[in-house]
């Protein structure tokens, strides 16, 4: 039975096969192919070994997460017993923070497995369950001709890779002076300037020409503060819509803003043109004004609050999101979340600040784990509401649930340098918007085109298979080593895994597994109703 990345991939083990008693037929995965197996004489020495898995229990039920395919499966009693038999004696279950989840390989002959289970289970059920577990990648059969996972060598994405998103740095300037800003308070350490109309139009043309078969592409207005170049944005939206229509494509628009330039006229324009808006706001006044200040040092909260409320009241065509940055002294996630939700934001998300270890605004080790505790409590509330078909709007949980539900197997942590590129104010292309104005990370320009040789070099070096320390980690196909810009800022090396976050990330993804199972069991259609339609 073919599995798709939907609720069909989260079912009791006994339903994984259309005809579980039929030997030699296995379910397939959208990500991995399996060789057929024909059981021979089960009294021979062929046996089974655990594959790489993470087992966990929720509400008395057993589940298994298979890292190779980013898939979660429910286990019945028989399936749980088989996996337990394959564990080495006295082997303890690994904690979520440990990279390696499966104990040292233990080969158990089938001639021992079947008799051990036959007092409680019928032989044919045992054989079928072993085959199902092998089919989902939870165990390996050893000693059978042609048995094994087909594991081709890591391959680069096909080139040229179609672009789907351009982040336009339309304003290389900002009226705020946030102390933690990765963009050097808006100008990226270069002379302040605005993107020209010619450059903006060339950017749209580049995106449409290089988007392959994508029917929808996205233009993100970024800065600095993008609304400092409102005239350009107004004209570019019309140009992009016309050009997209001629190319048979739809162009979507989003914007990240500090909200200081939001007037009712601007808000009405954003709503009319269906421009999605993400507001950078760090919570109540005492947290927001700690580091989100004007260059004079004065806080910005009192100025933006009425403008944000106007935005939330008047912009009705797209959901409005808040993005809060967590810094030293700003770890009260729940307090900030509820403040922003009460203002009316559809979704609220939090990001630990990108920083070097010595930065005064960097989160300490203890603060990071305080944040995790706050995340966990909000995640539990998210589940409670989801069970009753309500959406809490905590985007950190929604993001991880979305990836788990889709069964995403990633070789790269994001689309940087792949389907997403940043465009500097002068039209230069960069790995992403965070690398704007960095000559080292320039990838061509919208005039001369993408430097495909440099792109291929980046993709080869950034591939998950090249990252030491990641190969045995159970979350590698979700995390993929972490943000490139974070690694560059923290370690000075673009392709270095973010090892300082590893245990934290594994804990968060484990919370995601917990949330997924607790929601899927009583209310599987929550994902179709809320997760699959986010941002629509």
Secondary structure, DSSP 8 states (H G I E B T S, - for coil): -B--SSGGGSSBGGGSSTTTT-TT---B-SS--B-------TTSS-EEEE-S-EEEEETTEEEEEEGGGTEEEEE-HHHHHHHHHHS-TT-----TT-S--S-S---EEHHHHHHHHHTTS-HHHHHHHHHHHHHTTSEEEESSTT-SB---------SS----EEEEEEEE--SB--TT-TTTTTTTTS--EE--HHHHHHHHHHHHHT-TT-SEEEEEEEES-GGGGHHHHHHHHHHHHHHHHHHT-EEEEEEEE-STT--HHHHHHHHHTTEEEEEE--SSHHHHHHH-BBTTS-BSHHHHHHHHHHHHHH--SS-EEEEEEE-TT---HHHHHHHHHHHT-SEEEEEE----TT-TT---HHHHHHHHHHHHHHHHHHHHHHHTT----BHHHHHHHHHHHHT---SSSSSBTTTEEEE-TTSEEESSGGGTT-GGGEEEETTTEE-HHHHHHHHHHHSGGG-TTTTT-TTHHHHTT--HHHHHHHHS-TT---GGGHHHHHHHHHHHHHHHHHHHHH-THHIIIIITTTT-
